[in-house]
């Protein structure tokens, strides 16, 4: 539990109770001491307290008056009344007013520990129940924001439930793309995190703390909605923020706020015909011409002549066309170019274009009929050995393909042909396999194991571990016993 309060006017008794709490075996982060009910009430009005031990007879405000005031509060602590034999009638009255347990003076250490353990179990159970319900509500909120097939009546029902979990009077929605591991847990109700489409992260931010919260994400392109006051407006706020995020990506402006931004007129659009021509250039092995056409399109994006979502849709035409052409001859499937379909996972359009150009140039080798399969397989074996020896470092496919002197696209294709899986999944399997060994054979902490197998962020490691094994690292280790 986080916070426990002891309300007792006699200092020695108060200190004795504190000592018993510390020796009870129950983990308590903070213990607050008050010498009367009025002082306790002032604190309770400002901060949440999980458990309160209170005397009955005290100056200024006694225990009975204190618990009556507490019953008027939204957030109430679990309460144990402490009294002498001659105060039994008072204790009964306190029980009628919401007191959960009754402890006689002199306080018995075992009795106090038993009560404290019971309270701790109740708090843990309530938190688990709250968290499960919160996740359900978050999923409903996420669906309501992103998809348009939710009726107004359904939205009203969802937002009514959500008010217990979203404590904001007015809010903005922010959209950006960054690793989930870089997003901290919700900052004391200042923001709430949801997952969006197209690798977007969604923050519902209390507008009062917008600048403070977004300082943590200064390195990313962020779209921000107007300020809203009703959770029923979340869908509109999300679409505003997502549009602003696309504009930030297009213009390379780090933060685009709907309140300060006026949408430029669209000067022109490229149609399907243009992208089909580009796809045909790739399939005809006229790779430099294809790259030149795409770069002209990107120049238009940077000049804000049209939007990134148009570019994304037209890139999909190229990808789908090349898949159809080569899937029979080279068995190139959707997995091989999935990275290119997810444009919003890149930080800038220039970063995205570097990968696109690398992929296009790789066709020069992919379509070549004289690829030496034996030499390629030797290089893949060397790559596998390199991965097994260096999985704990910051590895990616570009690093490994460069190490074995293979073109990026050819390496991707040959690696999957040889191993039966793509590079990313292979590296995950190696790292999680090594993590299992460390969980089994050592007493290393989870964060130490995370670093040892190549994950910079423990949260990312735990998410990947559970996705592959179905268990958290702690659950996996506990099951071994």
Secondary structure by P-SEA (a helix, b strand, c coil): ccbbbbbcccaaaaaaaaaaaaaccccccbbbbbccaaaaaaaaacccccbbbbbcccccccaaaaaaaaaacccccbbbbbbcccaaaaaaaaaaacccccccccccaaaaaaaaaaaaaaaaaaaaaaaaaaaaaaaaaaaaaccccccaaaaaaaaaaaccccccccbbbbbbbcccccccccccccbbbbbbccbbbbbbccccccccccccccccbbbbbcccccccaaaaaaaaaaaaaaaaaaaccccccccccccccccccccaaaaaaaaaaaaacaaaaaaaaaaaaaaaaaaccccaaaaaaaaaaaaaaaaaacccccccccccccccccccccccaaaaaaaaaaaaaacccccccccaaaaaaaaaaaaaaaaaacccccccaaaaaaaacccaaaaaaaaaaaccccaaaaaaaaaaaaaaaaaccccccaaaaaaaaccccaaaaaaaaaaaccccaaaaaaaac
